[in-house]
Amino acid sequence: MKTEFTGIISNGGVSFDVPLTLPEQTRVIVTVAEPKQLDADSQTAKQLELALAPKTKEQRIAAMKEFLEISSRTRIPLSDLKFTRDELYERD
């Protein structure tokens, strides 16, 4: 999985602009790029993501409920999906 975060260097470490949702002691690889090297569209998308991201537990629950409501109205009809045995059990 690859995810990009912005942050600043302080006291020899990296302080990210947003809290990371990774478990404690998770090993990661950090690639450093100066802000002028970052893609403008990527930066705008990240700012939008930060502005729209639910910040509290209540907001996250409300967002999940909204997602589930929308997904329940736009279900994929499973009766239209027919798989053969070979498709279900692909072998190398």
Backbone as XML, in Angstrom:
<?xml version="1.0"?>
<chain id="A" units="angstrom">
  <residue number="1" name="MET">
    <atom name="N" x="0.843" y="-1.169" z="0.000"/>
    <atom name="CA" x="0.000" y="0.000" z="0.000"/>
    <atom name="C" x="0.890" y="1.234" z="0.000"/>
  </residue>
  <residue number="2" name="LYS">
    <atom name="N" x="0.547" y="2.218" z="-0.817"/>
    <atom name="CA" x="1.320" y="3.444" z="-0.887"/>
    <atom name="C" x="0.382" y="4.609" z="-0.616"/>
  </residue>
  <residue number="3" name="THR">
    <atom name="N" x="0.712" y="5.417" z="0.375"/>
    <atom name="CA" x="-0.065" y="6.589" z="0.723"/>
    <atom name="C" x="0.888" y="7.742" z="0.924"/>
  </residue>
  <residue number="4" name="GLU">
    <atom name="N" x="0.520" y="8.914" z="0.454"/>
    <atom name="CA" x="1.377" y="10.083" z="0.605"/>
    <atom name="C" x="0.822" y="10.994" z="1.687"/>
  </residue>
  <residue number="5" name="PHE">
    <atom name="N" x="1.736" y="11.534" z="2.508"/>
    <atom name="CA" x="1.378" y="12.483" z="3.542"/>
    <atom name="C" x="2.348" y="13.652" z="3.464"/>
  </residue>
  <residue number="6" name="THR">
    <atom name="N" x="1.907" y="14.808" z="3.878"/>
    <atom name="CA" x="2.798" y="15.961" z="3.946"/>
    <atom name="C" x="3.137" y="16.214" z="5.400"/>
  </residue>
  <residue number="7" name="GLY">
    <atom name="N" x="4.249" y="16.878" z="5.618"/>
    <atom name="CA" x="4.663" y="17.169" z="6.978"/>
    <atom name="C" x="5.875" y="18.080" z="6.971"/>
  </residue>
  <residue number="8" name="ILE">
    <atom name="N" x="6.443" y="18.270" z="8.142"/>
    <atom name="CA" x="7.636" y="19.105" z="8.273"/>
    <atom name="C" x="8.699" y="18.332" z="9.049"/>
  </residue>
  <residue number="9" name="ILE">
    <atom name="N" x="9.948" y="18.725" z="8.834"/>
    <atom name="CA" x="11.057" y="18.156" z="9.575"/>
    <atom name="C" x="11.273" y="19.013" z="10.814"/>
  </residue>
  <residue number="10" name="SER">
    <atom name="N" x="11.283" y="18.395" z="11.988"/>
    <atom name="CA" x="11.564" y="19.147" z="13.216"/>
    <atom name="C" x="12.366" y="18.259" z="14.163"/>
  </residue>
  <residue number="11" name="ASN">
    <atom name="N" x="13.432" y="18.825" z="14.701"/>
    <atom name="CA" x="14.315" y="18.102" z="15.622"/>
    <atom name="C" x="14.796" y="16.776" z="15.053"/>
  </residue>
  <residue number="12" name="GLY">
    <atom name="N" x="15.078" y="16.749" z="13.751"/>
    <atom name="CA" x="15.604" y="15.549" z="13.120"/>
    <atom name="C" x="14.565" y="14.487" z="12.820"/>
  </residue>
  <residue number="13" name="GLY">
    <atom name="N" x="13.300" y="14.761" z="13.074"/>
    <atom name="CA" x="12.231" y="13.806" z="12.794"/>
    <atom name="C" x="11.188" y="14.427" z="11.890"/>
  </residue>
  <residue number="14" name="VAL">
    <atom name="N" x="10.227" y="13.640" z="11.481"/>
    <atom name="CA" x="9.159" y="14.111" z="10.609"/>
    <atom name="C" x="7.889" y="14.255" z="11.428"/>
  </residue>
  <residue number="15" name="SER">
    <atom name="N" x="7.263" y="15.434" z="11.363"/>
    <atom name="CA" x="5.948" y="15.654" z="11.972"/>
    <atom name="C" x="4.948" y="15.781" z="10.840"/>
  </residue>
  <residue number="16" name="PHE">
    <atom name="N" x="4.011" y="14.845" z="10.763"/>
    <atom name="CA" x="3.037" y="14.853" z="9.687"/>
    <atom name="C" x="1.936" y="15.867" z="9.964"/>
  </residue>
  <residue number="17" name="ASP">
    <atom name="N" x="1.358" y="16.391" z="8.893"/>
    <atom name="CA" x="0.303" y="17.399" z="9.018"/>
    <atom name="C" x="-0.982" y="16.824" z="9.597"/>
  </residue>
  <residue number="18" name="VAL">
    <atom name="N" x="-1.193" y="15.529" z="9.420"/>
    <atom name="CA" x="-2.394" y="14.867" z="9.947"/>
    <atom name="C" x="-1.956" y="13.642" z="10.735"/>
  </residue>
  <residue number="19" name="PRO">
    <atom name="N" x="-2.759" y="13.211" z="11.708"/>
    <atom name="CA" x="-2.406" y="11.988" z="12.415"/>
    <atom name="C" x="-2.517" y="10.784" z="11.489"/>
  </residue>
  <residue number="20" name="LEU">
    <atom name="N" x="-1.558" y="9.886" z="11.569"/>
    <atom name="CA" x="-1.583" y="8.684" z="10.745"/>
    <atom name="C" x="-2.450" y="7.631" z="11.424"/>
  </residue>
  <residue number="21" name="THR">
    <atom name="N" x="-3.125" y="6.832" z="10.611"/>
    <atom name="CA" x="-4.019" y="5.809" z="11.158"/>
    <atom name="C" x="-3.349" y="4.441" z="11.202"/>
  </residue>
  <residue number="22" name="LEU">
    <atom name="N" x="-2.037" y="4.433" z="11.227"/>
    <atom name="CA" x="-1.298" y="3.171" z="11.275"/>
    <atom name="C" x="-1.123" y="2.727" z="12.722"/>
  </residue>
  <residue number="23" name="PRO">
    <atom name="N" x="-1.083" y="1.415" z="12.956"/>
    <atom name="CA" x="-0.849" y="0.934" z="14.316"/>
    <atom name="C" x="0.530" y="1.350" z="14.816"/>
  </residue>
  <residue number="24" name="GLU">
    <atom name="N" x="0.670" y="1.453" z="16.133"/>
    <atom name="CA" x="1.963" y="1.784" z="16.725"/>
    <atom name="C" x="3.009" y="0.749" z="16.310"/>
  </residue>
  <residue number="25" name="GLN">
    <atom name="N" x="4.234" y="1.197" z="16.166"/>
    <atom name="CA" x="5.386" y="0.365" z="15.827"/>
    <atom name="C" x="5.335" y="-0.190" z="14.404"/>
  </residue>
  <residue number="26" name="THR">
    <atom name="N" x="4.465" y="0.359" z="13.540"/>
    <atom name="CA" x="4.425" y="-0.066" z="12.140"/>
    <atom name="C" x="5.658" y="0.485" z="11.438"/>
  </residue>
  <residue number="27" name="ARG">
    <atom name="N" x="6.367" y="-0.371" z="10.717"/>
    <atom name="CA" x="7.534" y="0.078" z="9.967"/>
    <atom name="C" x="7.071" y="0.674" z="8.644"/>
  </residue>
  <residue number="28" name="VAL">
    <atom name="N" x="7.630" y="1.823" z="8.283"/>
    <atom name="CA" x="7.263" y="2.505" z="7.045"/>
    <atom name="C" x="8.517" y="2.994" z="6.350"/>
  </residue>
  <residue number="29" name="ILE">
    <atom name="N" x="8.365" y="3.347" z="5.089"/>
    <atom name="CA" x="9.440" y="3.971" z="4.319"/>
    <atom name="C" x="9.004" y="5.401" z="4.048"/>
  </residue>
  <residue number="30" name="VAL">
    <atom name="N" x="9.873" y="6.360" z="4.370"/>
    <atom name="CA" x="9.562" y="7.770" z="4.158"/>
    <atom name="C" x="10.474" y="8.292" z="3.059"/>
  </residue>
  <residue number="31" name="THR">
    <atom name="N" x="9.866" y="8.865" z="2.010"/>
    <atom name="CA" x="10.616" y="9.497" z="0.937"/>
    <atom name="C" x="10.445" y="11.001" z="1.081"/>
  </residue>
  <residue number="32" name="VAL">
    <atom name="N" x="11.538" y="11.737" z="1.112"/>
    <atom name="CA" x="11.477" y="13.179" z="1.343"/>
    <atom name="C" x="11.581" y="13.911" z="0.006"/>
  </residue>
  <residue number="33" name="ALA">
    <atom name="N" x="10.661" y="14.845" z="-0.221"/>
    <atom name="CA" x="10.687" y="15.710" z="-1.407"/>
    <atom name="C" x="10.376" y="17.125" z="-0.954"/>
  </residue>
  <residue number="34" name="GLU">
    <atom name="N" x="11.080" y="18.089" z="-1.507"/>
    <atom name="CA" x="10.805" y="19.479" z="-1.158"/>
    <atom name="C" x="9.455" y="19.880" z="-1.738"/>
  </residue>
  <residue number="35" name="PRO">
    <atom name="N" x="8.743" y="20.797" z="-1.074"/>
    <atom name="CA" x="7.404" y="21.184" z="-1.546"/>
    <atom name="C" x="7.371" y="21.646" z="-2.999"/>
  </residue>
  <residue number="36" name="LYS">
    <atom name="N" x="8.417" y="22.301" z="-3.488"/>
    <atom name="CA" x="8.400" y="22.762" z="-4.872"/>
    <atom name="C" x="8.428" y="21.590" z="-5.850"/>
  </residue>
  <residue number="37" name="GLN">
    <atom name="N" x="8.830" y="20.409" z="-5.389"/>
    <atom name="CA" x="8.873" y="19.236" z="-6.244"/>
    <atom name="C" x="7.551" y="18.473" z="-6.241"/>
  </residue>
  <residue number="38" name="LEU">
    <atom name="N" x="6.664" y="18.790" z="-5.307"/>
    <atom name="CA" x="5.389" y="18.088" z="-5.234"/>
    <atom name="C" x="4.481" y="18.541" z="-6.357"/>
  </residue>
  <residue number="39" name="ASP">
    <atom name="N" x="3.710" y="17.628" z="-6.880"/>
    <atom name="CA" x="2.764" y="17.921" z="-7.945"/>
    <atom name="C" x="1.657" y="18.823" z="-7.402"/>
  </residue>
  <residue number="40" name="ALA">
    <atom name="N" x="1.313" y="19.891" z="-8.120"/>
    <atom name="CA" x="0.297" y="20.846" z="-7.667"/>
    <atom name="C" x="-1.060" y="20.169" z="-7.501"/>
  </residue>
  <residue number="41" name="ASP">
    <atom name="N" x="-1.428" y="19.306" z="-8.437"/>
    <atom name="CA" x="-2.714" y="18.618" z="-8.332"/>
    <atom name="C" x="-2.752" y="17.710" z="-7.112"/>
  </residue>
  <residue number="42" name="SER">
    <atom name="N" x="-1.637" y="17.044" z="-6.848"/>
    <atom name="CA" x="-1.559" y="16.170" z="-5.684"/>
    <atom name="C" x="-1.718" y="16.984" z="-4.405"/>
  </residue>
  <residue number="43" name="GLN">
    <atom name="N" x="-1.080" y="18.135" z="-4.364"/>
    <atom name="CA" x="-1.161" y="19.003" z="-3.184"/>
    <atom name="C" x="-2.589" y="19.490" z="-2.980"/>
  </residue>
  <residue number="44" name="THR">
    <atom name="N" x="-3.265" y="19.887" z="-4.062"/>
    <atom name="CA" x="-4.649" y="20.348" z="-3.965"/>
    <atom name="C" x="-5.552" y="19.218" z="-3.507"/>
  </residue>
  <residue number="45" name="ALA">
    <atom name="N" x="-5.338" y="18.031" z="-4.034"/>
    <atom name="CA" x="-6.149" y="16.884" z="-3.643"/>
    <atom name="C" x="-5.957" y="16.575" z="-2.164"/>
  </residue>
  <residue number="46" name="LYS">
    <atom name="N" x="-4.742" y="16.677" z="-1.675"/>
    <atom name="CA" x="-4.487" y="16.413" z="-0.266"/>
    <atom name="C" x="-5.151" y="17.459" z="0.624"/>
  </residue>
  <residue number="47" name="GLN">
    <atom name="N" x="-5.112" y="18.725" z="0.200"/>
    <atom name="CA" x="-5.768" y="19.771" z="0.977"/>
    <atom name="C" x="-7.268" y="19.539" z="1.024"/>
  </residue>
  <residue number="48" name="LEU">
    <atom name="N" x="-7.843" y="19.134" z="-0.101"/>
    <atom name="CA" x="-9.267" y="18.841" z="-0.144"/>
    <atom name="C" x="-9.590" y="17.646" z="0.738"/>
  </residue>
  <residue number="49" name="GLU">
    <atom name="N" x="-8.747" y="16.629" z="0.685"/>
    <atom name="CA" x="-8.956" y="15.442" z="1.517"/>
    <atom name="C" x="-8.914" y="15.815" z="2.999"/>
  </residue>
  <residue number="50" name="LEU">
    <atom name="N" x="-7.954" y="16.661" z="3.376"/>
    <atom name="CA" x="-7.854" y="17.089" z="4.770"/>
    <atom name="C" x="-9.075" y="17.892" z="5.198"/>
  </residue>
  <residue number="51" name="ALA">
    <atom name="N" x="-9.585" y="18.731" z="4.297"/>
    <atom name="CA" x="-10.739" y="19.558" z="4.627"/>
    <atom name="C" x="-12.002" y="18.718" z="4.781"/>
  </residue>
  <residue number="52" name="LEU">
    <atom name="N" x="-12.113" y="17.657" z="3.984"/>
    <atom name="CA" x="-13.329" y="16.852" z="3.985"/>
    <atom name="C" x="-13.271" y="15.645" z="4.913"/>
  </residue>
  <residue number="53" name="ALA">
    <atom name="N" x="-12.091" y="15.282" z="5.362"/>
    <atom name="CA" x="-11.946" y="14.080" z="6.191"/>
    <atom name="C" x="-12.646" y="14.265" z="7.535"/>
  </residue>
  <residue number="54" name="PRO">
    <atom name="N" x="-13.418" y="13.255" z="7.961"/>
    <atom name="CA" x="-14.059" y="13.338" z="9.271"/>
    <atom name="C" x="-12.999" y="13.388" z="10.372"/>
  </residue>
  <residue number="55" name="LYS">
    <atom name="N" x="-13.148" y="14.316" z="11.293"/>
    <atom name="CA" x="-12.126" y="14.513" z="12.310"/>
    <atom name="C" x="-12.478" y="13.886" z="13.653"/>
  </residue>
  <residue number="56" name="THR">
    <atom name="N" x="-13.741" y="13.716" z="13.932"/>
    <atom name="CA" x="-14.133" y="13.128" z="15.209"/>
    <atom name="C" x="-14.774" y="11.772" z="14.981"/>
  </residue>
  <residue number="57" name="LYS">
    <atom name="N" x="-14.905" y="11.010" z="16.047"/>
    <atom name="CA" x="-15.521" y="9.686" z="15.944"/>
    <atom name="C" x="-16.957" y="9.804" z="15.450"/>
  </residue>
  <residue number="58" name="GLU">
    <atom name="N" x="-17.679" y="10.810" z="15.924"/>
    <atom name="CA" x="-19.067" y="11.007" z="15.509"/>
    <atom name="C" x="-19.154" y="11.320" z="14.012"/>
  </residue>
  <residue number="59" name="GLN">
    <atom name="N" x="-18.213" y="12.133" z="13.509"/>
    <atom name="CA" x="-18.199" y="12.458" z="12.079"/>
    <atom name="C" x="-17.880" y="11.219" z="11.253"/>
  </residue>
  <residue number="60" name="ARG">
    <atom name="N" x="-16.952" y="10.373" z="11.736"/>
    <atom name="CA" x="-16.618" y="9.149" z="11.003"/>
    <atom name="C" x="-17.808" y="8.197" z="10.971"/>
  </residue>
  <residue number="61" name="ILE">
    <atom name="N" x="-18.528" y="8.098" z="12.092"/>
    <atom name="CA" x="-19.710" y="7.232" z="12.140"/>
    <atom name="C" x="-20.781" y="7.751" z="11.190"/>
  </residue>
  <residue number="62" name="ALA">
    <atom name="N" x="-20.992" y="9.072" z="11.184"/>
    <atom name="CA" x="-21.982" y="9.665" z="10.285"/>
    <atom name="C" x="-21.595" y="9.439" z="8.826"/>
  </residue>
  <residue number="63" name="ALA">
    <atom name="N" x="-20.309" y="9.571" z="8.510"/>
    <atom name="CA" x="-19.843" y="9.346" z="7.144"/>
    <atom name="C" x="-20.048" y="7.895" z="6.733"/>
  </residue>
  <residue number="64" name="MET">
    <atom name="N" x="-19.779" y="6.959" z="7.647"/>
    <atom name="CA" x="-19.975" y="5.541" z="7.338"/>
    <atom name="C" x="-21.450" y="5.232" z="7.130"/>
  </residue>
  <residue number="65" name="LYS">
    <atom name="N" x="-22.323" y="5.806" z="7.955"/>
    <atom name="CA" x="-23.767" y="5.591" z="7.789"/>
    <atom name="C" x="-24.234" y="6.132" z="6.441"/>
  </residue>
  <residue number="66" name="GLU">
    <atom name="N" x="-23.718" y="7.304" z="6.051"/>
    <atom name="CA" x="-24.084" y="7.883" z="4.755"/>
    <atom name="C" x="-23.606" y="6.983" z="3.613"/>
  </residue>
  <residue number="67" name="PHE">
    <atom name="N" x="-22.383" y="6.470" z="3.741"/>
    <atom name="CA" x="-21.853" y="5.568" z="2.723"/>
    <atom name="C" x="-22.715" y="4.316" z="2.605"/>
  </residue>
  <residue number="68" name="LEU">
    <atom name="N" x="-23.076" y="3.718" z="3.754"/>
    <atom name="CA" x="-23.887" y="2.504" z="3.734"/>
    <atom name="C" x="-25.270" y="2.768" z="3.142"/>
  </residue>
  <residue number="69" name="GLU">
    <atom name="N" x="-25.830" y="3.940" z="3.424"/>
    <atom name="CA" x="-27.133" y="4.287" z="2.851"/>
    <atom name="C" x="-27.047" y="4.408" z="1.334"/>
  </residue>
  <residue number="70" name="ILE">
    <atom name="N" x="-26.026" y="5.091" z="0.859"/>
    <atom name="CA" x="-25.850" y="5.254" z="-0.589"/>
    <atom name="C" x="-25.601" y="3.902" z="-1.249"/>
  </residue>
  <residue number="71" name="SER">
    <atom name="N" x="-24.743" y="3.076" z="-0.628"/>
    <atom name="CA" x="-24.429" y="1.782" z="-1.235"/>
    <atom name="C" x="-25.634" y="0.849" z="-1.220"/>
  </residue>
  <residue number="72" name="SER">
    <atom name="N" x="-26.527" y="1.003" z="-0.254"/>
    <atom name="CA" x="-27.708" y="0.141" z="-0.223"/>
    <atom name="C" x="-28.693" y="0.500" z="-1.340"/>
  </residue>
  <residue number="73" name="ARG">
    <atom name="N" x="-28.658" y="1.743" z="-1.800"/>
    <atom name="CA" x="-29.555" y="2.153" z="-2.892"/>
    <atom name="C" x="-28.984" y="1.778" z="-4.256"/>
  </residue>
  <residue number="74" name="THR">
    <atom name="N" x="-27.708" y="1.547" z="-4.348"/>
    <atom name="CA" x="-27.063" y="1.270" z="-5.636"/>
    <atom name="C" x="-26.351" y="-0.072" z="-5.594"/>
  </residue>
  <residue number="75" name="ARG">
    <atom name="N" x="-27.069" y="-1.095" z="-5.292"/>
    <atom name="CA" x="-26.491" y="-2.438" z="-5.192"/>
    <atom name="C" x="-26.220" y="-3.022" z="-6.580"/>
  </residue>
  <residue number="76" name="ILE">
    <atom name="N" x="-25.200" y="-3.834" z="-6.641"/>
    <atom name="CA" x="-24.909" y="-4.586" z="-7.858"/>
    <atom name="C" x="-25.716" y="-5.872" z="-7.779"/>
  </residue>
  <residue number="77" name="PRO">
    <atom name="N" x="-26.565" y="-6.133" z="-8.768"/>
    <atom name="CA" x="-27.363" y="-7.357" z="-8.714"/>
    <atom name="C" x="-26.471" y="-8.591" z="-8.861"/>
  </residue>
  <residue number="78" name="LEU">
    <atom name="N" x="-26.378" y="-9.355" z="-7.793"/>
    <atom name="CA" x="-25.504" y="-10.534" z="-7.807"/>
    <atom name="C" x="-26.033" y="-11.626" z="-8.726"/>
  </residue>
  <residue number="79" name="SER">
    <atom name="N" x="-27.327" y="-11.601" z="-9.040"/>
    <atom name="CA" x="-27.879" y="-12.616" z="-9.926"/>
    <atom name="C" x="-27.320" y="-12.491" z="-11.345"/>
  </residue>
  <residue number="80" name="ASP">
    <atom name="N" x="-26.792" y="-11.325" z="-11.677"/>
    <atom name="CA" x="-26.211" y="-11.120" z="-13.005"/>
    <atom name="C" x="-24.778" y="-11.649" z="-13.097"/>
  </residue>
  <residue number="81" name="LEU">
    <atom name="N" x="-24.175" y="-11.932" z="-11.952"/>
    <atom name="CA" x="-22.800" y="-12.408" z="-11.954"/>
    <atom name="C" x="-22.788" y="-13.927" z="-11.959"/>
  </residue>
  <residue number="82" name="LYS">
    <atom name="N" x="-22.307" y="-14.493" z="-13.035"/>
    <atom name="CA" x="-22.199" y="-15.950" z="-13.159"/>
    <atom name="C" x="-20.739" y="-16.293" z="-13.425"/>
  </residue>
  <residue number="83" name="PHE">
    <atom name="N" x="-20.153" y="-17.053" z="-12.541"/>
    <atom name="CA" x="-18.768" y="-17.452" z="-12.700"/>
    <atom name="C" x="-18.683" y="-18.954" z="-12.924"/>
  </residue>
  <residue number="84" name="THR">
    <atom name="N" x="-17.731" y="-19.355" z="-13.739"/>
    <atom name="CA" x="-17.480" y="-20.780" z="-13.923"/>
    <atom name="C" x="-16.606" y="-21.265" z="-12.774"/>
  </residue>
  <residue number="85" name="ARG">
    <atom name="N" x="-16.510" y="-22.561" z="-12.631"/>
    <atom name="CA" x="-15.669" y="-23.132" z="-11.579"/>
    <atom name="C" x="-14.219" y="-22.683" z="-11.756"/>
  </residue>
  <residue number="86" name="ASP">
    <atom name="N" x="-13.743" y="-22.651" z="-13.006"/>
    <atom name="CA" x="-12.367" y="-22.235" z="-13.264"/>
    <atom name="C" x="-12.135" y="-20.778" z="-12.880"/>
  </residue>
  <residue number="87" name="GLU">
    <atom name="N" x="-13.127" y="-19.921" z="-13.091"/>
    <atom name="CA" x="-12.985" y="-18.513" z="-12.722"/>
    <atom name="C" x="-12.955" y="-18.344" z="-11.203"/>
  </residue>
  <residue number="88" name="LEU">
    <atom name="N" x="-13.758" y="-19.147" z="-10.508"/>
    <atom name="CA" x="-13.788" y="-19.056" z="-9.062"/>
    <atom name="C" x="-12.522" y="-19.599" z="-8.422"/>
  </residue>
  <residue number="89" name="TYR">
    <atom name="N" x="-11.961" y="-20.623" z="-9.019"/>
    <atom name="CA" x="-10.787" y="-21.274" z="-8.450"/>
    <atom name="C" x="-9.643" y="-21.215" z="-9.461"/>
  </residue>
  <residue number="90" name="GLU">
    <atom name="N" x="-9.145" y="-20.014" z="-9.700"/>
    <atom name="CA" x="-8.037" y="-19.846" z="-10.636"/>
    <atom name="C" x="-6.807" y="-20.557" z="-10.097"/>
  </residue>
  <residue number="91" name="ARG">
    <atom name="N" x="-6.158" y="-21.263" z="-10.976"/>
    <atom name="CA" x="-4.943" y="-21.974" z="-10.603"/>
    <atom name="C" x="-3.817" y="-21.546" z="-11.522"/>
  </residue>
  <residue number="92" name="ASP">
    <atom name="N" x="-2.621" y="-21.514" z="-10.954"/>
    <atom name="CA" x="-1.446" y="-21.132" z="-11.762"/>
    <atom name="C" x="-0.934" y="-22.290" z="-12.554"/>
  </residue>
</chain>
